[in-house]
Amino acid sequence: MAKVETNTIEDIVSALKKIEYGSLVITVHDGEITQIDATEKKRYKAKGKQRKAQ
């Protein structure tokens, strides 16, 4: 296993703290982290509509 740089770990932790809903993708190439992609989703409650019970 390759050693992970401290700043890389800090970037991953920082990205995780910012996401309430979404995903974090860590790309690894030749055993090294090369990229971090964060996708955040915003959720809104619909006004005036109620879900039907099934």
C-alpha positions as CSV (number, residue, x, y, z in Angstrom):
1,M,0.0,0.0,0.0
2,A,1.3,3.4,-0.9
3,K,1.7,6.2,1.6
4,V,-1.1,8.8,1.4
5,E,0.1,12.4,1.8
6,T,-1.4,14.3,4.8
7,N,-2.8,17.1,2.6
8,T,-4.6,14.5,0.5
9,I,-6.3,13.1,3.6
10,E,-7.2,16.6,4.8
11,D,-8.8,17.3,1.4
12,I,-10.8,14.1,1.6
13,V,-12.0,14.8,5.1
14,S,-12.8,18.4,4.2
15,A,-14.9,17.3,1.2
16,L,-16.8,14.8,3.4
17,K,-17.6,17.4,6.0
18,K,-19.1,19.7,3.3
19,I,-21.5,17.1,1.8
20,E,-24.9,16.6,3.4
21,Y,-26.3,14.5,0.5
22,G,-24.1,13.4,-2.4
23,S,-21.0,11.4,-3.2
24,L,-17.3,11.5,-3.0
25,V,-15.3,9.6,-5.6
26,I,-11.6,9.0,-5.0
27,T,-9.7,8.0,-8.2
28,V,-6.6,5.8,-7.7
29,H,-4.0,5.3,-10.5
30,D,-1.0,2.9,-9.9
31,G,-1.8,2.8,-6.2
32,E,-1.8,6.6,-5.8
33,I,-4.8,8.9,-5.2
34,T,-4.9,11.1,-8.3
35,Q,-8.3,12.8,-8.1
36,I,-11.2,13.6,-5.8
37,D,-14.6,14.4,-7.2
38,A,-17.4,15.6,-5.0
39,T,-21.0,15.7,-6.1
40,E,-23.5,17.3,-3.8
41,K,-27.3,17.0,-4.1
42,K,-29.8,19.6,-2.7
43,R,-33.0,18.2,-1.4
44,Y,-36.2,20.2,-1.2
45,K,-39.6,19.3,0.3
46,A,-42.5,19.6,-2.0
47,K,-45.1,22.1,-0.7
48,G,-48.8,21.2,-0.9
49,K,-48.2,17.6,-2.0
50,Q,-48.5,14.6,0.2
51,R,-47.2,11.1,-0.6
52,K,-49.8,8.4,-1.0
53,A,-49.5,5.5,1.5
54,Q,-48.9,2.2,-0.2
